[in-house]
């Protein structure tokens, strides 16, 4: 394995892992507040189509990103209303939103299939950083959204573990009754982080349609939302581990494409299955570990909170 090949694989892993990373960070925040969101796939699709439509209409990819944030946030707001206010089953609600988002994105995006986008996000050279041997080509020859993810991850880590807001978030996810008794508004916290999580999922979708493969295709997320949900468990609800896990998944995905390009005699359908096979294996390993320990899972995850039953 040459250094050039290794650099290509690692750089492509970051690119391929970025949409999963944004979605996983959103799901991580949502689950930290005690709400399970299985609608990530639908939110990513809505973000991808709304971002693409606005970018094409305005010729400004950043307005597309804004539209994707709004689209994903609105989908998450529906989820928050149903699960926090109405205390509906979180699994059923999430699955319903995935189906709704899939259908809605297909309907809205149908006129835009095959439509070119002129100002998609492109790699930006960061000067001295991009010229650092090995590190530069791997980390600093990407587009603006990848660089944004480099900022978002440590900011969220600091928010969760080093601020009062993060303490409130973890308290609501672990024991909402105790948090409520100390004056923390459980409903407001959950509404906020569920919505923020949906916005990040929408951003992950926008990355696909505005940077990774700048076009619109129906169901273009190809299950990445489900990988993001599994990745949160793999990362034990930690943003830094989520970043590492996303790049591992991205690397496996990138290896499949590179192997095909190099003519390696492996069936193409097997290469396409690799990221999902790895997801299943990760879930098996994490589940076995969870039998002895909850691996950082928020104590009230998936449990509706009724203040009258404190």
ZANUMAR-716873 format. One record per residue (C-alpha): residue number from 1; x, y, z; chain. Coordinates in Angstrom, 3 decimals. Each point is the difference from the previous one (the first is absolute). Last residue first. Layout:
BEGIN
{NUM {X Y Z} "A"} ...
This chain:
BEGIN
{310 {-43.204 12.804 39.462} "A"} {309 {-3.150 -1.249 -1.759} "A"} {308 {-1.493 3.447 -0.691} "A"} {307 {3.199 1.050 -1.754} "A"} {306 {-0.434 -2.694 -2.628} "A"} {305 {3.247 -0.990 -1.653} "A"} {304 {0.065 -2.512 -2.843} "A"} {303 {2.725 -2.703 0.226} "A"} {302 {2.051 -0.594 -3.160} "A"} {301 {3.280 0.839 1.696} "A"} {300 {-0.568 0.653 3.717} "A"} {299 {3.324 -1.437 1.222} "A"} {298 {2.090 1.493 -2.797} "A"} {297 {2.149 -2.785 -1.518} "A"} {296 {3.615 0.229 1.087} "A"} {295 {0.895 -3.588 -0.727} "A"} {294 {-3.003 -1.458 1.855} "A"} {293 {2.342 -2.495 1.724} "A"} {292 {0.168 -3.778 0.217} "A"} {291 {-2.510 -0.794 -2.717} "A"} {290 {1.121 3.192 -1.740} "A"} {289 {3.252 -1.648 -1.032} "A"} {288 {-1.928 -2.599 -1.967} "A"} {287 {-2.087 2.759 -1.563} "A"} {286 {3.135 1.918 -1.011} "A"} {285 {1.460 -3.046 -1.749} "A"} {284 {-3.240 -0.878 -1.805} "A"} {283 {-0.596 3.644 -0.985} "A"} {282 {3.510 0.256 -1.418} "A"} {281 {-0.476 -3.175 -2.035} "A"} {280 {-3.279 1.295 -1.429} "A"} {279 {1.572 3.337 -0.956} "A"} {278 {2.968 -1.798 -1.607} "A"} {277 {-2.410 -1.959 -2.162} "A"} {276 {-1.663 3.290 -0.906} "A"} {275 {3.264 1.668 -1.009} "A"} {274 {1.097 -3.120 -1.979} "A"} {273 {-3.201 -0.573 -2.000} "A"} {272 {1.114 2.097 -2.962} "A"} {271 {3.185 -2.073 -0.203} "A"} {270 {-2.066 -3.190 0.000} "A"} {269 {-2.186 1.258 -2.847} "A"} {268 {3.148 0.803 -2.004} "A"} {267 {1.261 -3.585 0.137} "A"} {266 {3.708 -0.017 0.956} "A"} {265 {2.653 -0.455 -2.674} "A"} {264 {1.919 3.219 0.623} "A"} {263 {-0.268 2.185 -3.122} "A"} {262 {1.675 3.041 1.511} "A"} {261 {-3.153 2.070 -0.443} "A"} {260 {-2.075 -2.678 1.726} "A"} {259 {2.419 -0.096 2.931} "A"} {258 {-0.063 3.784 0.184} "A"} {257 {-3.799 0.043 0.246} "A"} {256 {-0.073 -2.638 2.739} "A"} {255 {2.880 1.647 1.848} "A"} {254 {-1.938 3.265 0.105} "A"} {253 {-2.956 -1.647 1.751} "A"} {252 {2.308 -1.621 2.538} "A"} {251 {1.752 3.317 0.497} "A"} {250 {-3.297 1.822 0.471} "A"} {249 {-1.014 -2.458 2.697} "A"} {248 {3.344 0.548 1.722} "A"} {247 {-0.312 3.745 -0.525} "A"} {246 {-3.400 0.014 1.654} "A"} {245 {1.312 -2.048 2.914} "A"} {244 {2.796 2.467 0.684} "A"} {243 {-2.396 2.941 -0.040} "A"} {242 {-2.500 -1.849 2.178} "A"} {241 {2.819 -0.727 2.424} "A"} {240 {0.613 3.727 0.328} "A"} {239 {-3.715 0.736 0.334} "A"} {238 {-0.525 -2.505 2.892} "A"} {237 {-3.327 -1.857 0.308} "A"} {236 {1.721 -3.387 0.386} "A"} {235 {1.541 0.454 -3.473} "A"} {234 {-1.204 -3.446 -1.158} "A"} {233 {-3.461 0.823 1.363} "A"} {232 {-0.024 3.293 -1.901} "A"} {231 {1.320 -1.843 -3.066} "A"} {230 {-3.105 -2.182 -0.148} "A"} {229 {-2.207 3.068 -0.462} "A"} {228 {2.435 1.432 -2.568} "A"} {227 {-0.022 -3.302 -1.937} "A"} {226 {-3.781 0.277 -0.146} "A"} {225 {0.253 3.493 -1.447} "A"} {224 {2.580 -1.209 -2.518} "A"} {223 {-2.547 -2.418 -1.436} "A"} {222 {0.432 0.954 -3.650} "A"} {221 {-0.058 3.773 0.652} "A"} {220 {-0.771 0.465 -3.702} "A"} {219 {-3.562 -1.270 0.440} "A"} {218 {-1.037 1.851 -3.182} "A"} {217 {2.961 1.614 -1.707} "A"} {216 {0.888 3.680 0.119} "A"} {215 {3.386 1.242 -1.144} "A"} {214 {3.269 1.098 1.513} "A"} {213 {1.439 -3.381 1.057} "A"} {212 {2.015 0.684 3.165} "A"} {211 {-0.478 3.782 -0.039} "A"} {210 {-3.539 1.372 -0.459} "A"} {209 {-2.220 -3.102 -0.084} "A"} {208 {1.892 -2.118 2.539} "A"} {207 {0.971 2.894 2.246} "A"} {206 {-3.623 1.102 0.037} "A"} {205 {-0.991 -3.333 1.521} "A"} {204 {2.504 0.430 2.808} "A"} {203 {-1.308 3.523 0.546} "A"} {202 {-3.522 -1.413 0.296} "A"} {201 {1.281 -2.396 2.677} "A"} {200 {1.568 2.984 1.765} "A"} {199 {-3.327 1.826 -0.103} "A"} {198 {-1.781 -3.072 1.342} "A"} {197 {2.361 -0.109 2.968} "A"} {196 {-0.618 3.674 0.684} "A"} {195 {-3.745 -0.689 0.055} "A"} {194 {0.401 -2.955 2.368} "A"} {193 {2.391 2.103 2.065} "A"} {192 {-2.364 2.934 0.431} "A"} {191 {-3.201 -1.968 0.546} "A"} {190 {1.709 -2.214 2.572} "A"} {189 {1.407 2.925 1.950} "A"} {188 {-3.293 1.899 -0.120} "A"} {187 {-2.001 -3.022 1.174} "A"} {186 {2.387 -0.839 2.842} "A"} {185 {-0.003 3.549 1.354} "A"} {184 {2.813 -0.055 2.570} "A"} {183 {-1.106 1.317 3.396} "A"} {182 {1.732 -2.480 2.288} "A"} {181 {-3.139 -2.149 0.302} "A"} {180 {-0.108 -0.216 -3.774} "A"} {179 {3.537 -1.356 -0.155} "A"} {178 {-0.912 -2.623 2.603} "A"} {177 {-3.070 -1.031 -1.980} "A"} {176 {1.954 0.008 -3.273} "A"} {175 {2.545 -2.551 1.229} "A"} {174 {2.724 -0.947 -2.464} "A"} {173 {-0.975 1.884 -3.142} "A"} {172 {-1.167 3.085 1.878} "A"} {171 {3.178 -0.026 2.095} "A"} {170 {2.190 -0.388 -3.075} "A"} {169 {-1.583 3.031 -1.651} "A"} {168 {0.125 2.057 3.197} "A"} {167 {3.701 -0.765 0.380} "A"} {166 {0.545 0.901 -3.630} "A"} {165 {-1.657 3.374 0.501} "A"} {164 {2.125 0.531 3.118} "A"} {163 {3.121 -0.477 -2.097} "A"} {162 {3.009 -2.334 -0.172} "A"} {161 {-1.190 -3.457 -1.042} "A"} {160 {-2.828 0.514 -2.496} "A"} {159 {0.926 3.454 -1.318} "A"} {158 {3.721 -0.804 -0.184} "A"} {157 {-0.720 -3.141 -2.018} "A"} {156 {-2.433 1.968 -2.169} "A"} {155 {2.641 2.651 -0.732} "A"} {154 {2.629 -2.696 -0.603} "A"} {153 {-2.212 -1.632 -2.695} "A"} {152 {-1.403 3.167 -1.611} "A"} {151 {3.380 1.456 -0.933} "A"} {150 {1.370 -2.932 -2.013} "A"} {149 {-3.516 -0.384 -1.446} "A"} {148 {0.253 3.529 -1.401} "A"} {147 {3.246 -0.970 -1.736} "A"} {146 {-1.899 -2.818 -1.710} "A"} {145 {-2.725 2.478 -0.934} "A"} {144 {2.539 2.396 -1.532} "A"} {143 {1.375 -2.496 -2.520} "A"} {142 {3.060 -2.222 0.381} "A"} {141 {3.753 0.215 -0.395} "A"} {140 {0.922 0.383 3.651} "A"} {139 {-0.351 -3.384 1.687} "A"} {138 {1.600 -2.704 -2.166} "A"} {137 {1.939 2.122 -2.495} "A"} {136 {1.399 2.186 2.811} "A"} {135 {0.804 -2.786 2.471} "A"} {134 {2.179 -1.934 -2.493} "A"} {133 {2.565 2.798 -0.395} "A"} {132 {-1.317 3.387 1.178} "A"} {131 {-0.962 1.991 -3.108} "A"} {130 {-3.723 0.248 0.792} "A"} {129 {0.782 1.579 3.369} "A"} {128 {2.325 2.581 -1.600} "A"} {127 {-2.659 1.150 -2.451} "A"} {126 {-3.493 -1.057 0.997} "A"} {125 {-1.045 -1.168 -3.473} "A"} {124 {-3.756 -0.218 -0.402} "A"} {123 {-1.614 -3.076 -1.533} "A"} {122 {-3.327 0.719 -1.750} "A"} {121 {-3.508 0.707 1.259} "A"} {120 {-2.464 0.092 -2.885} "A"} {119 {-0.441 3.213 -1.948} "A"} {118 {-1.349 -1.122 -3.380} "A"} {117 {-2.543 -2.652 0.928} "A"} {116 {-1.132 -2.236 -2.838} "A"} {115 {-3.616 -1.269 -0.245} "A"} {114 {-0.013 -3.783 -0.470} "A"} {113 {-2.896 -0.531 2.381} "A"} {112 {-1.318 3.449 0.903} "A"} {111 {-3.663 -0.416 -0.989} "A"} {110 {-0.256 -3.123 2.238} "A"} {109 {1.572 1.671 3.022} "A"} {108 {-3.138 1.128 1.781} "A"} {107 {-1.790 -3.343 -0.412} "A"} {106 {3.026 -2.162 0.820} "A"} {105 {0.830 2.185 2.986} "A"} {104 {-3.557 -0.298 1.309} "A"} {103 {-0.108 -3.779 -0.431} "A"} {102 {3.292 -0.649 1.758} "A"} {101 {-0.756 2.573 2.694} "A"} {100 {-3.368 -1.600 0.737} "A"} {99 {1.490 -3.499 0.174} "A"} {98 {2.760 1.217 2.313} "A"} {97 {-2.524 1.994 2.006} "A"} {96 {-2.134 -3.109 0.517} "A"} {95 {3.042 -1.957 1.188} "A"} {94 {0.796 2.714 2.523} "A"} {93 {-3.568 0.170 1.281} "A"} {92 {-0.201 -3.789 0.394} "A"} {91 {3.241 -0.141 1.951} "A"} {90 {-0.844 2.998 2.186} "A"} {89 {-3.437 -1.244 1.052} "A"} {88 {-2.090 3.130 0.474} "A"} {87 {0.464 2.183 3.068} "A"} {86 {-2.331 2.698 -1.405} "A"} {85 {2.262 2.886 1.046} "A"} {84 {3.417 -1.666 -0.068} "A"} {83 {-0.463 -2.767 -2.597} "A"} {82 {-2.461 1.507 -2.480} "A"} {81 {1.076 3.616 0.359} "A"} {80 {3.695 -0.925 -0.052} "A"} {79 {-0.385 -2.126 -3.140} "A"} {78 {-1.827 2.821 -1.762} "A"} {77 {2.783 2.360 1.079} "A"} {76 {2.498 -2.471 -1.430} "A"} {75 {-1.583 0.293 -3.442} "A"} {74 {0.038 3.780 0.345} "A"} {73 {3.673 -0.049 0.990} "A"} {72 {0.983 -2.169 -2.965} "A"} {71 {-1.676 2.409 -2.399} "A"} {70 {1.353 3.109 1.749} "A"} {69 {3.562 -1.329 0.037} "A"} {68 {-0.336 -1.065 -3.638} "A"} {67 {-1.252 3.453 -0.973} "A"} {66 {3.010 1.582 1.714} "A"} {65 {2.341 -2.375 -1.833} "A"} {64 {-1.662 0.930 -3.286} "A"} {63 {0.464 3.661 0.874} "A"} {62 {3.669 -0.892 0.410} "A"} {61 {-0.009 -1.676 -3.425} "A"} {60 {-0.959 3.272 -1.748} "A"} {59 {-1.372 -0.188 -3.546} "A"} {58 {-3.330 1.139 1.446} "A"} {57 {-2.280 -2.541 -1.682} "A"} {56 {2.599 -2.764 -0.296} "A"} {55 {1.202 0.433 3.575} "A"} {54 {-3.588 0.186 1.240} "A"} {53 {-0.959 -3.247 -1.745} "A"} {52 {3.178 -1.815 1.103} "A"} {51 {-0.363 0.981 3.648} "A"} {50 {-3.672 -0.981 0.038} "A"} {49 {0.793 -3.369 -1.607} "A"} {48 {2.931 -0.914 2.243} "A"} {47 {-1.602 1.300 3.206} "A"} {46 {-3.192 -1.947 -0.700} "A"} {45 {2.098 -3.095 -0.673} "A"} {44 {2.039 0.467 3.176} "A"} {43 {-3.179 0.445 2.022} "A"} {42 {-1.447 -3.212 -1.430} "A"} {41 {3.130 -1.977 0.878} "A"} {40 {0.117 1.513 3.486} "A"} {39 {-3.571 -1.070 0.796} "A"} {38 {1.052 -2.605 2.545} "A"} {37 {0.288 2.675 2.698} "A"} {36 {0.202 -1.215 3.589} "A"} {35 {-0.632 2.747 2.539} "A"} {34 {1.792 0.130 3.368} "A"} {33 {1.787 3.352 -0.402} "A"} {32 {3.269 -1.816 -0.756} "A"} {31 {-1.954 -1.883 -2.666} "A"} {30 {-0.712 3.201 -1.911} "A"} {29 {3.547 1.278 0.390} "A"} {28 {1.432 -3.277 -1.293} "A"} {27 {-2.499 -0.114 -2.864} "A"} {26 {1.188 3.394 -1.195} "A"} {25 {3.645 -0.990 0.354} "A"} {24 {-0.741 -3.194 -1.932} "A"} {23 {-1.630 1.940 -2.850} "A"} {22 {2.972 2.370 -0.301} "A"} {21 {2.455 -2.903 0.163} "A"} {20 {-1.870 -2.115 -2.555} "A"} {19 {0.169 2.880 -2.473} "A"} {18 {3.748 0.404 0.791} "A"} {17 {1.008 -3.659 -0.319} "A"} {16 {0.310 -0.090 -3.790} "A"} {15 {2.218 3.090 -0.055} "A"} {14 {2.084 -1.129 2.961} "A"} {13 {0.374 -3.496 -1.438} "A"} {12 {0.944 1.516 -3.376} "A"} {11 {2.948 1.738 1.641} "A"} {10 {1.026 -3.224 1.745} "A"} {9 {-0.266 -2.119 -3.160} "A"} {8 {1.862 2.526 -2.158} "A"} {7 {2.762 0.429 2.569} "A"} {6 {0.414 -3.783 0.222} "A"} {5 {0.209 -0.311 -3.792} "A"} {4 {2.627 2.735 -0.168} "A"} {3 {1.973 -1.621 2.817} "A"} {2 {0.149 -3.260 -1.942} "A"} {1 {-1.627 -3.233 1.179} "A"} 
